Amino acid sequence: PTEESRAVGELLAERADESGIEKAVFDRSGYKYHGRIEALAEGAREGGLQL
């Protein structure tokens, strides 16, 4: 599941870049920052999105 979350984060960053979005706010909605949540954020950062 974390690999899939990382891939979703990278896709999110790619689509944000296509839309001209460079920065975003990551609201984890009370979830702890680990596991899938962390992987999603890391994937987005690796994709070039500034969180």
MOPAC internal coordinates of N, CA, C and O (Angstrom, degrees):
PM7 1SCF
backbone

  N    0.0000 0     0.00 0     0.00 0    0    0    0
  C    1.4592 1     0.00 0     0.00 0    1    0    0
  C    1.5290 1   113.27 1     0.00 0    2    1    0
  O    1.2310 1   120.01 1   146.81 1    3    2    1
  N    1.3368 1   117.59 1   -33.19 1    3    2    1
  C    1.4648 1   117.82 1  -179.04 1    5    3    2
  C    1.5245 1   110.97 1   -71.18 1    6    5    3
  O    1.2310 1   119.98 1   148.04 1    7    6    5
  N    1.3322 1   117.65 1   -31.96 1    7    6    5
  C    1.4624 1   119.93 1   177.95 1    9    7    6
  C    1.5257 1   109.83 1   -65.75 1   10    9    7
  O    1.2310 1   120.84 1   140.26 1   11   10    9
  N    1.3297 1   115.99 1   -39.74 1   11   10    9
  C    1.4591 1   120.35 1   178.77 1   13   11   10
  C    1.5269 1   110.68 1   -67.33 1   14   13   11
  O    1.2310 1   120.57 1   141.25 1   15   14   13
  N    1.3202 1   116.52 1   -38.75 1   15   14   13
  C    1.4655 1   120.64 1   178.72 1   17   15   14
  C    1.5214 1   110.76 1   -64.98 1   18   17   15
  O    1.2310 1   120.62 1   141.07 1   19   18   17
  N    1.3144 1   116.41 1   -38.93 1   19   18   17
  C    1.4667 1   120.55 1   177.57 1   21   19   18
  C    1.5316 1   109.79 1   -64.07 1   22   21   19
  O    1.2310 1   120.56 1   138.82 1   23   22   21
  N    1.3351 1   116.53 1   -41.18 1   23   22   21
  C    1.4649 1   120.62 1   178.80 1   25   23   22
  C    1.5300 1   110.86 1   -64.13 1   26   25   23
  O    1.2310 1   120.27 1   141.11 1   27   26   25
  N    1.3257 1   117.09 1   -38.89 1   27   26   25
  C    1.4681 1   121.16 1   177.06 1   29   27   26
  C    1.5288 1   109.76 1   -63.65 1   30   29   27
  O    1.2310 1   120.26 1   138.92 1   31   30   29
  N    1.3226 1   117.12 1   -41.08 1   31   30   29
  C    1.4591 1   121.04 1   177.58 1   33   31   30
  C    1.5175 1   112.19 1   -61.96 1   34   33   31
  O    1.2310 1   120.57 1   138.47 1   35   34   33
  N    1.3261 1   116.51 1   -41.53 1   35   34   33
  C    1.4593 1   120.60 1   178.59 1   37   35   34
  C    1.5275 1   110.61 1   -65.92 1   38   37   35
  O    1.2310 1   120.55 1   139.83 1   39   38   37
  N    1.3366 1   116.55 1   -40.17 1   39   38   37
  C    1.4622 1   120.79 1   177.45 1   41   39   38
  C    1.5287 1   110.65 1   -64.89 1   42   41   39
  O    1.2310 1   120.70 1   139.77 1   43   42   41
  N    1.3133 1   116.26 1   -40.23 1   43   42   41
  C    1.4637 1   121.16 1   177.02 1   45   43   42
  C    1.5277 1   110.38 1   -59.19 1   46   45   43
  O    1.2310 1   120.60 1   135.06 1   47   46   45
  N    1.3193 1   116.45 1   -44.94 1   47   46   45
  C    1.4659 1   120.78 1   179.46 1   49   47   46
  C    1.5239 1   111.00 1   -63.96 1   50   49   47
  O    1.2310 1   120.54 1   139.95 1   51   50   49
  N    1.3200 1   116.57 1   -40.05 1   51   50   49
  C    1.4630 1   120.97 1   179.90 1   53   51   50
  C    1.5342 1   110.65 1   -63.32 1   54   53   51
  O    1.2310 1   120.78 1   134.25 1   55   54   53
  N    1.3206 1   116.12 1   -45.75 1   55   54   53
  C    1.4673 1   120.04 1  -179.00 1   57   55   54
  C    1.5276 1   111.47 1   -69.89 1   58   57   55
  O    1.2310 1   120.55 1   145.72 1   59   58   57
  N    1.3088 1   116.55 1   -34.28 1   59   58   57
  C    1.4638 1   119.78 1   176.67 1   61   59   58
  C    1.5235 1   109.62 1   -64.44 1   62   61   59
  O    1.2310 1   120.55 1   138.37 1   63   62   61
  N    1.3275 1   116.56 1   -41.63 1   63   62   61
  C    1.4621 1   120.99 1   179.21 1   65   63   62
  C    1.5263 1   110.55 1   -63.15 1   66   65   63
  O    1.2310 1   120.27 1   139.15 1   67   66   65
  N    1.3298 1   117.09 1   -40.85 1   67   66   65
  C    1.4614 1   121.18 1   178.23 1   69   67   66
  C    1.5267 1   111.07 1   -62.35 1   70   69   67
  O    1.2310 1   120.56 1   150.55 1   71   70   69
  N    1.3209 1   116.54 1   -29.45 1   71   70   69
  C    1.4644 1   121.90 1  -179.22 1   73   71   70
  C    1.5260 1   112.46 1   -90.55 1   74   73   71
  O    1.2310 1   120.52 1   178.60 1   75   74   73
  N    1.3283 1   116.61 1    -1.40 1   75   74   73
  C    1.4576 1   120.56 1   179.34 1   77   75   74
  C    1.5201 1   113.86 1    84.02 1   78   77   75
  O    1.2310 1   120.32 1  -163.87 1   79   78   77
  N    1.3205 1   116.99 1    16.13 1   79   78   77
  C    1.4652 1   121.39 1   179.62 1   81   79   78
  C    1.5221 1   108.36 1   -93.81 1   82   81   79
  O    1.2310 1   120.50 1   -55.85 1   83   82   81
  N    1.3221 1   116.66 1   124.15 1   83   82   81
  C    1.4591 1   121.08 1  -178.93 1   85   83   82
  C    1.5175 1   112.75 1  -107.34 1   86   85   83
  O    1.2310 1   120.57 1   151.68 1   87   86   85
  N    1.3395 1   116.52 1   -28.32 1   87   86   85
  C    1.4636 1   121.15 1  -177.27 1   89   87   86
  C    1.5209 1   109.61 1  -126.84 1   90   89   87
  O    1.2310 1   120.98 1   -31.66 1   91   90   89
  N    1.3225 1   115.73 1   148.34 1   91   90   89
  C    1.4619 1   121.13 1   177.40 1   93   91   90
  C    1.5218 1   108.84 1  -148.09 1   94   93   91
  O    1.2310 1   121.13 1   -19.61 1   95   94   93
  N    1.3195 1   115.44 1   160.39 1   95   94   93
  C    1.4607 1   121.95 1   176.05 1   97   95   94
  C    1.5178 1   107.30 1  -104.55 1   98   97   95
  O    1.2310 1   120.27 1   -48.46 1   99   98   97
  N    1.3138 1   117.10 1   131.54 1   99   98   97
  C    1.4607 1   122.00 1  -179.27 1  101   99   98
  C    1.5226 1   108.59 1  -103.31 1  102  101   99
  O    1.2310 1   120.88 1   -74.68 1  103  102  101
  N    1.3291 1   115.92 1   105.32 1  103  102  101
  C    1.4627 1   122.17 1   178.64 1  105  103  102
  C    1.5214 1   107.31 1  -100.96 1  106  105  103
  O    1.2310 1   120.40 1   -68.06 1  107  106  105
  N    1.3058 1   116.85 1   111.94 1  107  106  105
  C    1.4639 1   121.10 1  -176.31 1  109  107  106
  C    1.5165 1   112.76 1   -84.07 1  110  109  107
  O    1.2310 1   119.84 1  -177.49 1  111  110  109
  N    1.3147 1   117.91 1     2.51 1  111  110  109
  C    1.4785 1   124.14 1   174.57 1  113  111  110
  C    1.5206 1   113.47 1    52.57 1  114  113  111
  O    1.2310 1   120.49 1  -140.19 1  115  114  113
  N    1.3037 1   116.67 1    39.81 1  115  114  113
  C    1.4562 1   120.30 1   176.49 1  117  115  114
  C    1.5144 1   115.04 1    87.65 1  118  117  115
  O    1.2310 1   119.89 1   170.98 1  119  118  117
  N    1.3361 1   117.81 1    -9.02 1  119  118  117
  C    1.4596 1   120.07 1   178.05 1  121  119  118
  C    1.5240 1   109.61 1   -74.08 1  122  121  119
  O    1.2310 1   120.82 1   -33.61 1  123  122  121
  N    1.3116 1   116.04 1   146.39 1  123  122  121
  C    1.4604 1   119.90 1   177.44 1  125  123  122
  C    1.5239 1   109.62 1   -66.53 1  126  125  123
  O    1.2310 1   121.08 1   -31.89 1  127  126  125
  N    1.3148 1   115.54 1   148.11 1  127  126  125
  C    1.4620 1   121.59 1  -177.70 1  129  127  126
  C    1.5217 1   109.41 1   -87.32 1  130  129  127
  O    1.2310 1   120.81 1  -101.61 1  131  130  129
  N    1.3225 1   116.06 1    78.39 1  131  130  129
  C    1.4626 1   121.68 1   174.34 1  133  131  130
  C    1.5153 1   108.30 1  -160.66 1  134  133  131
  O    1.2310 1   120.54 1    -8.73 1  135  134  133
  N    1.3047 1   116.57 1   171.27 1  135  134  133
  C    1.4600 1   120.84 1   177.90 1  137  135  134
  C    1.5145 1   112.96 1    63.76 1  138  137  135
  O    1.2310 1   121.11 1    50.46 1  139  138  137
  N    1.3389 1   115.49 1  -129.54 1  139  138  137
  C    1.4611 1   121.03 1  -175.98 1  141  139  138
  C    1.5267 1   112.69 1   -64.80 1  142  141  139
  O    1.2310 1   120.43 1   143.89 1  143  142  141
  N    1.3289 1   116.79 1   -36.11 1  143  142  141
  C    1.4671 1   120.29 1   179.74 1  145  143  142
  C    1.5301 1   109.95 1   -64.16 1  146  145  143
  O    1.2310 1   120.82 1   134.02 1  147  146  145
  N    1.3175 1   116.03 1   -45.98 1  147  146  145
  C    1.4650 1   121.09 1   178.79 1  149  147  146
  C    1.5276 1   110.64 1   -63.66 1  150  149  147
  O    1.2310 1   120.35 1   137.61 1  151  150  149
  N    1.3363 1   116.94 1   -42.39 1  151  150  149
  C    1.4615 1   121.03 1  -179.07 1  153  151  150
  C    1.5285 1   111.19 1   -63.41 1  154  153  151
  O    1.2310 1   120.37 1   140.02 1  155  154  153
  N    1.3230 1   116.90 1   -39.98 1  155  154  153
  C    1.4620 1   120.96 1   178.21 1  157  155  154
  C    1.5259 1   110.46 1   -61.73 1  158  157  155
  O    1.2310 1   120.39 1   133.06 1  159  158  157
  N    1.3212 1   116.87 1   -46.94 1  159  158  157
  C    1.4656 1   121.29 1  -179.85 1  161  159  158
  C    1.5270 1   111.03 1   -64.44 1  162  161  159
  O    1.2310 1   120.15 1   137.44 1  163  162  161
  N    1.3123 1   117.32 1   -42.56 1  163  162  161
  C    1.4680 1   120.41 1   179.62 1  165  163  162
  C    1.5244 1   110.99 1   -65.04 1  166  165  163
  O    1.2310 1   120.48 1   139.75 1  167  166  165
  N    1.3271 1   116.70 1   -40.25 1  167  166  165
  C    1.4620 1   120.24 1   177.63 1  169  167  166
  C    1.5180 1   111.59 1   -62.01 1  170  169  167
  O    1.2310 1   120.66 1   138.93 1  171  170  169
  N    1.3266 1   116.34 1   -41.07 1  171  170  169
  C    1.4660 1   120.44 1   178.44 1  173  171  170
  C    1.5251 1   110.57 1   -64.82 1  174  173  171
  O    1.2310 1   120.45 1   138.66 1  175  174  173
  N    1.3197 1   116.75 1   -41.34 1  175  174  173
  C    1.4730 1   120.16 1   178.84 1  177  175  174
  C    1.5238 1   110.60 1   -65.35 1  178  177  175
  O    1.2310 1   120.49 1   136.96 1  179  178  177
  N    1.3335 1   116.67 1   -43.04 1  179  178  177
  C    1.4655 1   120.02 1   179.39 1  181  179  178
  C    1.5237 1   111.19 1   -63.38 1  182  181  179
  O    1.2310 1   121.10 1   149.20 1  183  182  181
  N    1.3318 1   115.50 1   -30.80 1  183  182  181
  C    1.4552 1   120.16 1   177.81 1  185  183  182
  C    1.5197 1   113.63 1   -76.30 1  186  185  183
  O    1.2310 1   120.37 1   173.30 1  187  186  185
  N    1.3301 1   116.90 1    -6.70 1  187  186  185
  C    1.4538 1   121.08 1   175.43 1  189  187  186
  C    1.5159 1   115.07 1   106.39 1  190  189  187
  O    1.2310 1   119.96 1  -178.46 1  191  190  189
  N    1.3250 1   117.69 1     1.54 1  191  190  189
  C    1.4630 1   120.35 1   178.84 1  193  191  190
  C    1.5176 1   108.95 1   -83.20 1  194  193  191
  O    1.2310 1   120.69 1   -49.42 1  195  194  193
  N    1.3117 1   116.29 1   130.58 1  195  194  193
  C    1.4642 1   120.86 1  -179.97 1  197  195  194
  C    1.5194 1   108.55 1   -90.28 1  198  197  195
  O    1.2310 1   120.90 1   -63.60 1  199  198  197
  N    1.3258 1   115.88 1   116.40 1  199  198  197
  C    1.4628 1   121.00 1   179.51 1  201  199  198
  C    1.5033 1   109.94 1  -101.95 1  202  201  199
  O    1.2310 1   120.10 1   180.00 1  203  202  201

